[in-house]
Amino acid sequence: MSLFLVLFALLLWALAWWVNVRIANGPAAGTRAARLGVPAIFGLTLLVMWELVVRGLGVPLVILPPPSLIAERFAGSLPILWADFMQTVVKGALSGYAIGCLAAFGTAILVDRSDFLRRGLMPVGSFVAALPIVGTAPILVMWYGFDWQSKAAVVVVMVFFPMLVNITAGLQETSAMQRDQMKTWAASYWQGFWKLRLPAAMPFIFNGLKISSTLALIGAIVAEFFGSPIVGMGFRISTSVGQLALDMVWAEIAVAAIAGSAFYGVVAFIERKVTFWHPSQRG
Amino acid sequence: MRSLGPVLVVVAAIVALWYAACVPMNIHTAVTDAERAGVAVSPDGAAVRRDIGALRLALGNTHVWGDTFAQEKPRLPAPHQVAAELWDTVAMKKVSSKRSLVYHGWITLSATLVGFAIGTVAGVLLAVGIVHSRAMDMSVMPWAIASQTIPILAIAPMIIVVLNSVGVQGLVPKAIISAYLSFFPVVVGMVKGLRSPSPMDLDLMRTWSASRGQTFRKLRLPASVPYLFASLKIGIAASLVGAIVGELPTGAVRGLGARLLTGSYYGQTIQIWSALFATAILAAGLVALISALERATLARMGVGR
């Protein structure tokens, strides 16, 4: 019985792969349906195989629960998951993200107005952006307490430098000819900024916003490993792991995945509306 | 080199700000300590001072400012305290000592490097597969890209504990986390790189009747190198973060992440800051190493900037 399930999983894999190869090399490969369908078939097959293999081999729940159990747990603990989501994503990550991005924007304008600052701050900024800033979490938790304020602070620090580097690079994007044109129209600094340089910087700014959206979630979750109130995704993950309640951990990871891709998706959607003129968006 | 001066000025400004911030951050404990030692301080009694803002307290007690830079467990240690601790734990301790940062750094670094190597090799192999098989491209690539938008680091505690429960511990679980964090950036970058030759270049290979393998070796692979290095730099930084976070959940006793964690348990702020700087130096060193490799490789290939 159990070996049969595993064999069935392998068979299913072969079948799904064959279908995908047929679609990918067939005449319908370029269509929208194929582009969505092929990865969907692949993902679904993996999920079903996971279920079958875990059940077939009798893998203990404390090692890997099957997806059906995770879904059951997900559906059964919606209030907890929602509270954790509000605590970590909305209060911690989003507020920190907003503060960090606005602060980076303000600093970028300062940097932009002074060549000296730009040459001094940019190398430092790119250097710091490559560092494991998550490590500041224990310090910030100590300063701002266990609640969401400390998580927002971690997110601010994590988001600030990548945003600063991207916005400053974006504001350099206009050509000398374009800036001269603004000059011949006697445009002030701010007119040139709002009408020429900020729009030109938008692709860079959105690139930074997209990178930061992932960083914000990572920062908010990892900061909770260093101390948190008894709510929050990082808290739930670390305590559930401790209780070996892995179905809860996976449910929480599903929330993180949904929140992460939704966050990214919203930013990408706004990008498409704002930078509709850019070659990468027109295709 | 033109920016060396401004960079030094900015760094000096940061250090100065840091010193300035130490005063209000540590003033409350400094004043309390001074009062215990019998020095006159402006409002007597800790209870009264609790409600006073740090800045006002600092301005009222300028004579204890010196103490704010020399506490044992300050809220914000002064730069020279962190530097002294770093020097003490890096250079003055034996490398095998549990108090040596070199020892803890090596624990973390070895897991990072093993994981990074695994992740990079697997990523490159998958990228080669994706470029050569349309079915693989259409099935796997959307998931690889989507994985960049989700905080996969959240799986780290579970991997550590699950592997621990089946008897695997130490370097391997951390290396696995490092591997999967560096894996996806390498896949995405490498696919982009292997696809970077223009249709014209590919047509040229065709007119020479090059086989698929020849096209791969002589055109695609060399063209992908700049992209590979760009993703390696992202990957190594991610690997290091993975190894550090991998040390948190088991309450590990060894490694830089463990130093951060024990430091935060016992309020050893100087230890936290020195571990933080050690990770920063490690990360910067690793990225610099890859940049140097990149420059050398690209220069030998004749595409160096």
Interface residues (C-beta under 8 A of the other chain):
Chain A: W17 N20 V21 I23 A24 N25 A29 A34 R35 V38 P39 I41 F42 G43 V62 I63 L64 F116 L117 R118 R119 G120 L121 M122 P123 V124 F127 A130 L131 P132 V134 G135 T136 A137 P138 I139 V141 M142 W143 K210 S213 T214 L217 I218 I221 V222 F225 F226 G227 M233 G234 I237 S238 V241 G242 L244 L246 V249 W250 E252 I253 A256 A257 G260 S261 F263 Y264 G265
Chain B: R2 S3 G5 P6 V7 L8 V9 V10 V11 I14 R75 R134 A135 D137 M138 S139 V140 M141 P142 W143 A146 Q148 T149 I150 P151 L153 A154 I155 P157 M158 V161 V162 S165 V166 K233 A237 L240 V241 I244 V245 L248 P249 L256 L260 L261 G263 S264 G267 T269 I272 W273 A275 L276 T279 A280 A283 A284 V287
